[in-house]
């Protein structure tokens, strides 16, 4: 059963490289802000950004800590 007071966070920082070759994204995720544990991922794929956020939300809903894939 999920903890009622647990709060998670996902921060997606997105930018365009100077050569305009597409986006870059840095995703920082923490399944419980009461701890200092977090995972950082970097990608240049919009689909991967969406997938990372979706997986985070699914894990959070199941009350499973975030770990590297």
Secondary structure by P-SEA (a helix, b strand, c coil): ccccccccbbbbbbbbcccccbbbbbbbbbcccccccbbbbbbccaaaaaaaaaaaaaaaaaccccccc
